[in-house]
Amino acid sequence: MNIRRPIFTATLAGVSVLGLLALSACSPSGGARTEGGKLKVTASFYPMEFLARQIGGKHVEVTDLTKPGVEPHDLELSPKQTAQLGESGAVVYLKGLQPAVDDAVEQSGAKHVADAAALTSLEEHGTEVDGHHHTTGDNHSHSESEGGKDPHIWLDPVKYAEVAKGVNKTLAKADPGHKADYQKNTDALVKKLDGLNTEFKNGLKKRSSDTFLTTHAAFGYLAERYGLTEEAISGLDPESEPSAKRIKDLHTLAKEHHVSTVFFETIANPATARALAGDLHLKTDVLDPLEGINAKSRGKDYFGVQRANLAALQKALGSK
């Protein structure tokens, strides 16, 4: 008996350890939660972080992989950030925008993942030049998602609301105890996005021009939603340089469509936009692709910056 008892207790201890391991794997506690019990959510860049915070509210702790002021397309992840993805209770990202994140999410084995690219329809965006479809810049640029699709869905409030609904489902699966709160927060956010869509529709109804010039082709979905034509200097990749032919085409186009303004953005280098504006005697202004919020942003959050974008477009297009 004396010999058997230690073996028996050791076995029991082993069972209880295994039981605990099994429990921690099944429940969102362990690595997926903070000490205070909040769900750990990792977001790939600002538009995804904003959704996670708005929907998750007080029940989540959100970490953004892209720091403010960093061009999301250029993001490289540290081993610590990669490990963090694996420990997340939920991940919110946009496949095809940041190759480093795509790889890390795949390797992480994270169970609850919301991919914004799968939550709404993605399209290809090019520009019309002299009546011919012309895809701007380098067609295989690193900022395009698979198959030449444009990833900038968050700039269209309607598509962004579709993504919000999908993020809601992922958070609810990861943390069923707070499902009702996530739903309530999502409904409130979708209502605000519907309101923003109405502001854009009404604000851009009466205008003297439909065409706007921008450094990088981030505004295809927004242009499509409100019947505008986006002409980009350098395509979907903000770092690529335009060809001489493209610059010549833009000169013609600006005259024909009474373009008043060349837009640049807060994160990318404005040199190309300024040079083109100088050549054409046009004004420059900011149209923010909302890939991150920093001190230069014309607004504290998604809604603030989108309203500043609307005001800039109204001014450039001669809205009445």
RONUZA-19697 format. One line per 5 residues: number of its first residue (from 1); their letters; for each residue x, y, z of C-alpha. Coordinates in nm, 3 decimals. Example, Ala and Ser with C-alpha at 12.3 -4.5 7.8 and 13.67 -1.06 7.14 Angstrom:
! RONUZA-19697
1) AS) 1.230,-0.450,0.780; 1.367,-0.106,0.714
END
This chain:
! RONUZA-19697
1) MNIRR) 0.000,0.000,0.000; 0.275,0.235,0.098; 0.442,0.182,-0.235; 0.126,0.240,-0.437; 0.000,0.555,-0.270
6) PIFTA) 0.266,0.797,-0.413; 0.212,0.657,-0.762; -0.166,0.703,-0.724; -0.136,1.065,-0.606; 0.113,1.143,-0.879
11) TLAGV) -0.130,1.011,-1.136; -0.408,1.218,-0.985; -0.188,1.526,-0.991; -0.107,1.451,-1.356; -0.476,1.425,-1.440
16) SVLGL) -0.555,1.755,-1.273; -0.271,1.931,-1.461; -0.396,1.786,-1.789; -0.748,1.890,-1.696; -0.632,2.245,-1.635
21) LALSA) -0.447,2.252,-1.965; -0.755,2.127,-2.146; -0.970,2.389,-1.973; -0.735,2.675,-2.057; -0.723,2.562,-2.420
26) CSPSG) -1.103,2.558,-2.448; -1.184,2.879,-2.265; -1.073,3.229,-2.369; -0.885,3.262,-2.041; -0.511,3.196,-2.033
31) GARTE) -0.320,3.388,-2.302; -0.633,3.517,-2.474; -0.732,3.740,-2.182; -0.571,4.013,-1.975; -0.541,3.974,-1.599
36) GGKLK) -0.852,4.190,-1.569; -1.044,3.946,-1.788; -1.057,4.155,-2.106; -1.036,3.981,-2.443; -0.697,4.047,-2.608
41) VTASF) -0.753,4.166,-2.964; -0.474,4.229,-3.214; -0.550,4.463,-3.505; -0.328,4.501,-3.812; -0.357,4.878,-3.869
46) YPMEF) -0.572,5.177,-3.772; -0.904,5.108,-3.957; -0.910,4.757,-3.808; -0.809,4.887,-3.462; -1.089,5.144,-3.474
51) LARQI) -1.350,4.875,-3.547; -1.218,4.649,-3.271; -1.227,4.932,-3.014; -1.570,5.061,-3.118; -1.729,4.716,-3.116
56) GGKHV) -1.535,4.565,-2.826; -1.572,4.866,-2.598; -1.481,4.801,-2.236; -1.457,4.424,-2.285; -1.144,4.426,-2.503
61) EVTDL) -0.782,4.534,-2.491; -0.672,4.619,-2.846; -0.313,4.621,-2.972; -0.236,4.775,-3.312; 0.056,4.615,-3.500
66) TKPGV) 0.112,4.935,-3.703; 0.231,5.231,-3.499; 0.098,5.583,-3.579; 0.288,5.751,-3.864; 0.414,5.421,-4.011
71) EPHDL) 0.317,5.340,-4.371; 0.114,5.016,-4.321; 0.235,4.859,-4.647; 0.596,4.871,-4.524; 0.529,4.705,-4.189
76) ELSPK) 0.771,4.440,-4.068; 0.686,4.247,-3.753; 0.914,4.176,-3.459; 0.924,3.820,-3.317; 0.739,3.961,-3.013
81) QTAQL) 0.455,4.092,-3.232; 0.433,3.759,-3.416; 0.410,3.574,-3.083; 0.144,3.821,-2.968; -0.078,3.720,-3.261
86) GESGA) -0.076,3.360,-3.142; -0.184,3.467,-2.793; -0.469,3.687,-2.914; -0.828,3.607,-2.827; -0.920,3.759,-3.165
91) VVYLK) -0.736,3.904,-3.465; -0.877,4.172,-3.696; -0.684,4.230,-4.021; -0.718,4.292,-4.395; -0.561,4.019,-4.605
96) GLQPA) -0.361,4.146,-4.902; -0.264,4.484,-4.756; 0.033,4.389,-4.537; 0.224,4.077,-4.649; 0.408,4.053,-4.314
101) VDDAV) 0.077,4.038,-4.126; -0.074,3.783,-4.368; 0.218,3.545,-4.307; 0.215,3.597,-3.930; -0.163,3.539,-3.900
106) EQSGA) -0.129,3.217,-4.098; 0.154,3.093,-3.876; -0.010,3.205,-3.552; -0.286,2.945,-3.555; -0.517,3.209,-3.405
111) KHVAD) -0.866,3.064,-3.377; -1.086,3.374,-3.397; -0.984,3.578,-3.700; -1.179,3.848,-3.884; -1.039,3.915,-4.233
116) AAALT) -1.193,4.237,-4.363; -1.119,4.133,-4.724; -1.357,3.838,-4.682; -1.632,4.045,-4.517; -1.714,4.269,-4.815
121) SLEEH) -1.653,4.247,-5.191; -1.319,4.369,-5.327; -1.283,4.513,-5.676; -1.013,4.611,-5.919; -0.967,4.983,-5.962
126) GTEVD) -0.793,5.154,-6.250; -0.849,5.490,-6.416; -0.994,5.602,-6.746; -0.750,5.789,-6.968; -0.870,5.905,-7.312
131) GHHHT) -1.159,5.661,-7.286; -0.927,5.362,-7.231; -0.911,5.172,-6.905; -0.570,5.246,-6.759; -0.452,5.085,-6.437
136) TGDNH) -0.229,5.334,-6.270; 0.125,5.267,-6.159; 0.279,4.926,-6.111; 0.009,4.663,-6.141; 0.190,4.424,-5.906
141) SHSES) 0.261,4.672,-5.631; 0.290,4.550,-5.274; -0.015,4.744,-5.163; -0.259,4.560,-5.386; -0.423,4.253,-5.249
146) EGGKD) -0.436,3.926,-5.440; -0.533,3.938,-5.805; -0.492,4.315,-5.841; -0.784,4.388,-5.609; -0.796,4.723,-5.431
151) PHIWL) -0.778,4.677,-5.051; -0.891,5.030,-4.947; -1.247,4.927,-4.851; -1.257,5.125,-4.525; -1.278,5.458,-4.713
156) DPVKY) -1.629,5.369,-4.828; -1.855,5.398,-4.519; -2.098,5.140,-4.660; -1.830,4.873,-4.709; -1.674,4.962,-4.374
161) AEVAK) -2.012,4.898,-4.207; -2.023,4.551,-4.372; -1.679,4.478,-4.225; -1.797,4.601,-3.882; -2.078,4.343,-3.885
166) GVNKT) -1.826,4.066,-3.956; -1.591,4.182,-3.679; -1.889,4.174,-3.442; -1.946,3.804,-3.522; -1.581,3.719,-3.459
171) LAKAD) -1.571,3.898,-3.121; -1.898,3.733,-3.019; -1.755,3.387,-3.099; -1.432,3.463,-2.912; -1.618,3.601,-2.610
176) PGHKA) -1.982,3.477,-2.606; -2.046,3.622,-2.260; -2.047,3.977,-2.399; -2.228,3.903,-2.726; -2.518,4.140,-2.648
181) DYQKN) -2.283,4.434,-2.579; -2.088,4.372,-2.899; -2.414,4.370,-3.093; -2.529,4.694,-2.931; -2.195,4.864,-3.005
186) TDALV) -2.203,4.739,-3.365; -2.556,4.870,-3.420; -2.449,5.213,-3.291; -2.138,5.215,-3.513; -2.330,5.105,-3.824
191) KKLDG) -2.584,5.381,-3.760; -2.303,5.639,-3.744; -2.151,5.502,-4.066; -2.493,5.521,-4.237; -2.508,5.884,-4.126
196) LNTEF) -2.161,5.951,-4.270; -2.266,5.792,-4.600; -2.565,6.031,-4.611; -2.334,6.328,-4.538; -2.111,6.231,-4.832
201) KNGLK) -2.407,6.173,-5.063; -2.569,6.507,-4.982; -2.243,6.698,-4.961; -2.125,6.590,-5.306; -2.460,6.606,-5.487
206) KRSSD) -2.416,6.942,-5.658; -2.065,6.988,-5.793; -1.896,7.147,-6.092; -1.642,6.865,-6.151; -1.642,6.488,-6.094
211) TFLTT) -1.269,6.428,-6.124; -1.006,6.452,-5.853; -0.630,6.394,-5.867; -0.452,6.211,-5.588; -0.102,6.078,-5.526
216) HAAFG) -0.204,5.718,-5.463; -0.512,5.530,-5.572; -0.670,5.478,-5.232; -1.007,5.636,-5.306; -1.152,5.404,-5.573
221) YLAER) -1.434,5.271,-5.355; -1.520,5.616,-5.223; -1.521,5.758,-5.579; -1.742,5.475,-5.701; -1.988,5.513,-5.413
226) YGLTE) -2.047,5.886,-5.486; -2.012,5.891,-5.866; -1.668,6.051,-5.878; -1.361,5.972,-6.089; -1.032,5.925,-5.911
231) EAISG) -0.717,5.986,-6.113; -0.404,5.872,-5.932; -0.055,5.991,-6.009; 0.117,5.671,-5.905; -0.138,5.394,-5.866
236) LDPES) -0.214,5.174,-5.569; 0.146,5.182,-5.447; 0.211,5.515,-5.272; 0.587,5.488,-5.329; 0.595,5.422,-5.706
241) EPSAK) 0.698,5.700,-5.945; 0.466,5.791,-6.237; 0.585,5.751,-6.598; 0.638,6.048,-6.828; 0.335,5.934,-7.030
246) RIKDL) 0.121,5.927,-6.715; 0.227,6.285,-6.626; 0.140,6.396,-6.982; -0.201,6.225,-6.959; -0.268,6.397,-6.627
251) HTLAK) -0.192,6.738,-6.783; -0.456,6.674,-7.054; -0.702,6.532,-6.807; -0.670,6.820,-6.559; -0.752,7.071,-6.835
256) EHHVS) -1.044,6.871,-6.977; -1.209,6.803,-6.640; -1.148,7.144,-6.480; -0.941,6.991,-6.200; -0.850,7.253,-5.939
261) TVFFE) -0.653,7.053,-5.683; -0.390,6.782,-5.653; -0.434,6.583,-5.332; -0.151,6.436,-5.131; -0.170,6.244,-4.804
266) TIANP) -0.034,6.276,-4.453; 0.198,5.971,-4.442; 0.346,5.944,-4.796; 0.593,6.195,-4.942; 0.403,6.488,-5.104
271) ATARA) 0.690,6.580,-5.346; 0.531,6.427,-5.660; 0.193,6.592,-5.592; 0.356,6.930,-5.529; 0.565,6.907,-5.847
276) LAGDL) 0.262,6.819,-6.059; 0.054,7.093,-5.900; 0.332,7.343,-5.973; 0.347,7.234,-6.338; -0.027,7.264,-6.379
281) HLKTD) -0.073,7.576,-6.163; -0.312,7.386,-5.937; -0.370,7.399,-5.564; -0.264,7.118,-5.331; -0.464,6.982,-5.040
286) VLDPL) -0.479,6.672,-4.821; -0.701,6.371,-4.884; -0.626,6.126,-4.608; -0.637,5.752,-4.688; -0.685,5.694,-4.313
291) EGINA) -0.420,5.427,-4.284; -0.311,5.573,-3.952; -0.383,5.868,-3.723; -0.098,6.096,-3.621; -0.039,6.455,-3.510
296) KSRGK) -0.086,6.581,-3.869; -0.423,6.411,-3.915; -0.720,6.644,-3.968; -0.930,6.470,-3.708; -0.895,6.260,-3.395
301) DYFGV) -1.056,5.944,-3.534; -1.209,5.779,-3.843; -1.517,6.003,-3.845; -1.322,6.326,-3.791; -1.080,6.251,-4.076
306) QRANL) -1.357,6.135,-4.312; -1.544,6.463,-4.255; -1.222,6.653,-4.331; -1.191,6.445,-4.651; -1.548,6.535,-4.745
311) AALQK) -1.480,6.906,-4.690; -1.159,6.885,-4.902; -1.346,6.709,-5.184; -1.630,6.960,-5.174; -1.381,7.246,-5.207
316) ALGSK) -1.187,7.077,-5.490; -1.495,6.972,-5.688; -1.673,7.304,-5.652; -1.965,7.168,-5.452; -2.245,7.414,-5.414
END
